[in-house]
């Protein structure tokens, strides 16, 4: 009997998984509010400080706790009910958004309070992200993790499109405080969906010391060749590439001469490209050659960043940012999928916490670096210079490590 042709429907995982349908709907709705808050935080930091470095500090404050606490967060995710961890963390994030709304609405917000509340949100995220990322296999089954990650990325980037656009309208007509207020309200959508999800009770992890459990994961990451190489790629790209988003308000205002609406439009361009990249990824499904997608996205990303640093035309910058968004989502989704496929079930939460610590947690260092460089030489030089270093690393890494170029089966074997 001939084999059934693969489906090109990018939403096929929603058809087969009621739990993931609930998760996807609630998460995407909430993420629109999250992107509104991110846009508002960047613009508010610039208004309060008029300093590119302090804009970077605010961005770093939201991610620095992830560098420090996501590894313990992975231990918690492997020991306790992941769905419950995500639910509690999302409720605490609602509290964080409410605090931001209240301080801004009452006029009490200062750059110090903005940094402090951003730090609080980073602490909650350090425990929520590893639990949520490792929850995908429970929601859809390990064989559909790639589809779930890619489709979740499309929802994330749809929110990246809608959120900045709505933020620009809200800032213009209601004031910046209501970006935080709307984000707080959006958390009720994700909390409702999480409460409705029903998962079988997962067996508790065997008793043991948390430090031993953490050491077990770090040893695996260090000795498993494919995992080790992928984590190094993630580290460099997070350090040198992600800060383009941190410096985008400075680039928009000081290089391109745009206002808050123009900044929101540039962020929308990133989201459009990323959403299209994610939908293309999930449509490809099992036909995708992961190593080729990884190589193309890894090399194109720094080249496009260099071109952004050279552009002085809003339309060209927007188009380049769209392509950058596609590269970012393809790169991160392929690496995330390869890591989850290579990880034993008992270690998955901790391995993903290492990925999260590196991917999100090292970006504050990049934010500090980019902010310091931008303060002296300007945002364009900061983006272009860091991208040039990233390109040199990419060329070296793909030449040095055959695991990044191997056929999928051989690469996933990843023998120590």
C-alpha positions in Angstrom: 0.0 0.0 0.0 1.5 3.4 -0.9 2.6 5.6 2.0 0.4 8.5 2.8 1.6 11.9 1.4 2.8 14.2 4.1 0.5 17.0 5.1 1.5 20.6 4.3 -1.1 21.9 6.8 1.0 24.0 9.3 -1.9 23.7 11.9 -2.1 19.9 11.8 -0.8 19.5 15.4 -3.8 21.6 16.6 -6.2 19.1 15.0 -4.6 16.1 16.8 -4.0 17.6 20.2 -6.9 19.3 22.1 -4.5 20.1 25.0 -2.1 21.9 22.6 -5.1 23.8 21.1 -6.0 25.2 24.5 -2.3 26.0 25.3 -1.7 27.7 21.9 -4.9 29.9 22.1 -4.2 31.1 25.6 -0.5 31.6 25.1 -0.8 33.5 21.9 -3.5 35.8 23.3 -1.3 36.5 26.4 1.8 37.1 24.2 0.1 40.0 22.4 0.0 41.7 25.8 3.6 40.7 26.6 4.9 42.3 23.4 2.9 45.4 24.2 4.7 45.5 27.5 8.1 45.0 25.9 7.6 47.8 23.5 6.4 50.1 26.3 9.3 49.2 28.6 11.9 50.0 25.9 10.2 53.3 25.0 9.6 54.2 28.7 13.3 53.5 29.6 14.3 55.8 26.8 11.9 58.5 28.0 13.0 58.3 31.6 16.8 58.1 31.0 17.5 59.4 27.4 20.5 57.0 27.6 21.1 54.0 25.3 23.1 52.2 28.1 20.2 52.4 30.5 17.8 51.1 27.8 20.1 48.1 27.7 20.2 47.8 31.5 16.4 47.6 31.6 16.4 44.9 28.9 19.1 43.1 30.8 17.2 43.3 34.1 14.4 41.2 32.6 16.8 38.4 31.5 19.7 38.4 34.0 17.7 36.3 36.5 17.2 33.7 33.8 21.0 33.3 33.5 21.2 32.7 37.2 18.0 30.8 38.0 16.9 28.8 34.9 19.2 25.9 35.8 17.5 25.4 39.2 14.3 26.0 37.3 15.1 23.0 35.1 15.6 20.8 38.2 12.2 21.9 39.5 10.6 21.2 36.0 12.0 17.6 36.1 10.8 17.0 39.7 7.3 18.5 39.8 4.2 18.8 37.7 5.3 21.1 34.8 1.8 22.3 34.0 1.3 23.4 37.6 4.7 25.3 37.6 3.7 27.1 34.4 0.3 28.1 35.9 1.8 29.5 39.1 4.5 31.4 37.2 1.9 33.0 34.8 -0.1 34.1 37.8 2.9 35.8 39.2 3.6 37.5 35.9 0.1 38.9 36.0 1.2 40.5 39.3 4.3 42.0 37.7 2.4 43.6 34.9 -0.1 45.0 37.4 2.7 46.6 39.3 4.1 48.2 36.2 0.7 49.5 35.3 0.1 51.0 38.7 3.5 52.7 39.0 3.2 54.2 35.6 -0.4 55.2 35.8 0.1 57.0 39.1 3.3 58.8 37.9 5.5 57.0 40.4 7.6 55.1 37.9 11.4 55.9 37.8 14.2 54.1 36.0 15.0 52.4 39.3 11.5 51.0 39.7 11.4 49.9 36.1 14.7 48.0 36.5 13.5 46.4 39.8 10.1 45.3 38.4 11.8 43.9 35.3 14.1 41.9 37.5 11.1 40.5 39.3 9.6 39.4 36.0 12.9 37.7 35.0 12.8 35.7 38.3 9.4 34.3 37.4 10.4 33.6 33.8 13.5 31.6 35.0 11.2 29.0 36.4 8.4 29.3 33.9 10.3 28.9 30.6 12.1 25.5 31.3 8.8 24.0 32.5 6.9 25.4 29.5 9.4 24.3 26.9 9.7 20.8 28.3 5.9 20.6 28.5 5.5 20.4 24.7 6.4 16.7 24.7 3.6 16.0 27.2 1.1 18.1 25.3 1.7 16.6 21.8 4.1 13.6 22.2 7.8 13.6 21.5 7.4 12.8 17.8 5.4 16.1 17.2 7.6 18.4 19.3 9.1 20.0 16.2 5.6 20.9 14.9 4.6 22.2 18.4 7.7 24.3 18.8 7.4 25.8 15.3 3.7 26.5 15.6 4.2 28.0 19.0 6.9 30.3 17.4 4.4 31.3 14.8 2.0 32.3 17.6 4.8 34.1 19.4 5.6 36.1 16.3 2.0 36.8 15.4 1.9 38.4 18.8 5.1 40.2 17.9 3.2 41.7 14.9 0.0 42.5 16.7 1.6 43.6 20.0 3.8 46.5 18.8 1.0 47.8 16.5 -1.5 47.8 19.4 1.2 49.3 21.7 1.7 52.2 19.3 -2.0 52.9 19.2 -2.4 52.6 23.0 0.6 54.9 23.7 -0.8 57.5 21.3 -4.4 57.5 22.6 -4.4 56.1 26.1 -0.9 56.5 27.4 2.0 54.1 28.0 0.6 52.8 31.3 -2.2 51.0 29.6 0.2 48.8 27.6 1.0 47.3 31.0 -2.6 47.2 32.0 -3.7 45.4 28.9 -0.9 42.9 29.4 -2.1 42.2 32.9 -5.6 41.5 31.6 -4.2 39.2 28.8 -2.8 36.8 31.5 -6.4 35.7 32.3 -6.6 34.1 28.8 -3.5 31.9 29.4 -4.5 31.1 33.0 -7.9 29.9 31.8 -6.4 27.7 29.1 -3.9 26.2 31.5 -6.6 25.3 34.0 -8.6 23.5 31.3 -5.7 21.4 30.1 -5.9 17.8 31.4 -2.7 15.7 31.4 -2.0 12.3 32.9 -0.2 12.4 36.2 3.6 12.1 35.6 5.7 10.0 37.8 7.8 12.0 40.2 11.5 12.2 39.7 13.5 9.8 41.9 14.7 11.4 45.1 18.1 12.9 45.1 20.1 16.0 45.9 19.3 19.1 43.6 23.0 19.8 43.1 23.6 16.2 42.0 20.6 16.5 39.6 22.0 19.7 38.2 25.5 18.3 37.8 24.0 15.3 36.0 22.5 17.6 33.3 25.6 19.7 33.0 27.7 16.6 32.5 25.4 15.3 29.8 25.5 18.7 28.0 29.3 18.8 28.2 30.0 15.2 27.0 27.2 14.8 24.4 28.9 16.2 21.3 25.9 17.5 19.3 24.3 19.0 22.4 27.6 20.7 23.4 28.1 22.2 20.0 24.6 23.5 19.7 24.8 25.2 23.1 27.9 27.0 22.0 26.2 28.2 18.9 23.3 29.4 21.0 25.6 31.2 23.4 27.4 33.3 20.7 24.2 34.1 18.8 22.4 35.2 21.9 25.3 37.3 23.1 26.0 39.1 19.8 22.7 38.8 17.8 19.7 39.3 20.1 20.8 42.8 21.3 19.6 44.2 18.0 16.1 44.1 19.5 17.4 45.9 22.6 18.9 48.7 20.6 16.0 49.0 18.2 14.4 52.0 20.0 17.7 53.8 19.8 18.2 52.8 16.2 14.7 53.9 15.3 14.9 57.4 17.0 18.6 58.4 16.6 19.5 56.7 13.2 16.2 56.6 11.3 14.5 59.6 13.0 11.3 57.7 13.9 8.9 58.1 16.8 7.2 55.4 19.0 4.9 54.4 16.1 7.9 53.9 13.7 9.7 51.9 16.4 6.6 49.7 16.7 6.5 49.3 13.0 10.1 48.0 12.9 9.2 45.5 15.6 6.2 44.5 13.5 8.5 43.8 10.6 10.6 41.4 12.7 7.4 39.7 13.8 6.0 39.3 10.2 9.3 37.7 9.1 9.5 35.4 12.1 5.9 34.3 11.8 6.3 33.4 8.1 9.6 31.6 8.9 7.8 29.6 11.7 4.9 28.7 9.4 7.3 27.6 6.7 9.2 25.5 9.2 6.1 23.7 10.5 4.7 23.3 6.9 8.0 21.5 5.9 7.6 19.1 8.8 9.5 15.8 8.3 10.8 17.0 4.9 12.9 19.6 6.5 16.7 19.1 6.4 17.5 20.4 9.8 21.2 20.8 9.3 20.7 22.8 6.1 18.1 25.1 7.7 20.5 25.6 10.6 23.4 26.5 8.4 21.5 28.9 6.2 19.9 30.7 9.1 23.1 30.8 11.1 25.1 32.4 8.2 22.3 34.8 6.9 21.6 36.2 10.4 24.8 38.1 10.9 25.0 39.2 7.3 21.6 40.8 7.5 22.5 42.5 10.8 25.5 44.1 9.2 23.2 45.4 6.4 20.8 46.8 9.0 23.6 48.7 10.6 24.5 50.3 7.2 20.9 51.2 6.2 19.5 54.7 6.7 16.2 54.0 4.9 13.2 53.0 7.0 11.7 50.7 4.3 15.0 48.9 3.7 15.6 48.5 7.4 12.1 47.1 7.8 12.6 44.5 5.0 16.0 43.4 6.5 14.4 43.1 9.9 11.7 40.8 8.5 14.4 38.5 7.1 16.2 38.6 10.4 13.0 37.6 12.2 12.7 34.5 9.9 16.4 33.6 10.5 16.0 34.0 14.3 12.9 31.7 14.5 14.3 29.0 12.2 17.6 29.0 14.0 16.1 28.7 17.5 13.3 26.3 16.6 15.7 23.9 14.8 18.2 24.0 17.7 15.5 23.5 20.3 14.1 20.5 18.4 17.5 18.9 18.0 18.2 19.3 21.7 14.9 17.8 22.8 15.2 14.9 20.3 18.7 14.1 21.7 17.7 14.4 25.4 16.5 11.5 27.5 13.0 12.1 29.0 14.3 12.1 32.5 16.8 14.9 31.7 14.7 16.9 29.2 13.7 19.7 31.6 17.3 20.2 32.8 18.8 20.1 29.3 16.2 22.7 28.1 17.0 24.8 31.2 20.7 24.9 30.1 19.4 26.0 26.6 17.2 28.6 28.2 20.0 29.9 30.5 22.3 30.3 27.5 19.7 31.5 24.9 17.9 34.1 27.1 20.3 34.4 30.1 23.4 35.5 28.2 21.5 38.2 26.4 21.8 40.6 29.3 25.6 40.5 28.8 25.0 41.3 25.2 22.6 44.1 26.2 25.2 45.6 28.5 27.9 45.3 25.8 25.7 46.7 23.0 24.5 49.6 25.2 28.0 50.5 26.2 29.2 50.4 22.6 26.2 52.4 21.4 26.8 55.0 24.1 30.3 55.7 22.7 30.0 54.9 18.9 26.3 54.7 18.3 23.7 52.0 17.8 24.6 51.2 14.2 28.2 50.6 15.0 27.2 48.4 18.0 24.9 46.2 15.9 27.3 46.0 12.9 30.4 45.3 14.9 28.9 42.5 17.0 27.3 41.0 13.9 30.8 40.9 12.2 32.2 38.9 15.1 29.2 36.6 15.0 29.8 35.9 11.3 33.4 35.0 11.8 32.3 32.6 14.5 29.7 31.0 12.3 32.1 30.4 9.5 34.6 28.8 11.9 32.0 26.7 13.7 30.5 25.1 10.6 33.9 24.3 9.3 35.2 23.0 12.6 32.3 20.8 13.8 30.9 18.2 11.3 28.0 17.6 13.7 26.5 20.9 12.4 26.6 19.6 8.8 25.9 15.9 9.2 22.7 14.2 8.1 20.0 14.3 10.8 20.3 10.6 11.8 24.1 10.9 12.2 24.0 14.2 14.0 21.3 13.1 16.5 23.4 10.1 17.4 25.8 12.6 18.9 28.1 10.1 20.6 30.2 11.5 23.3 
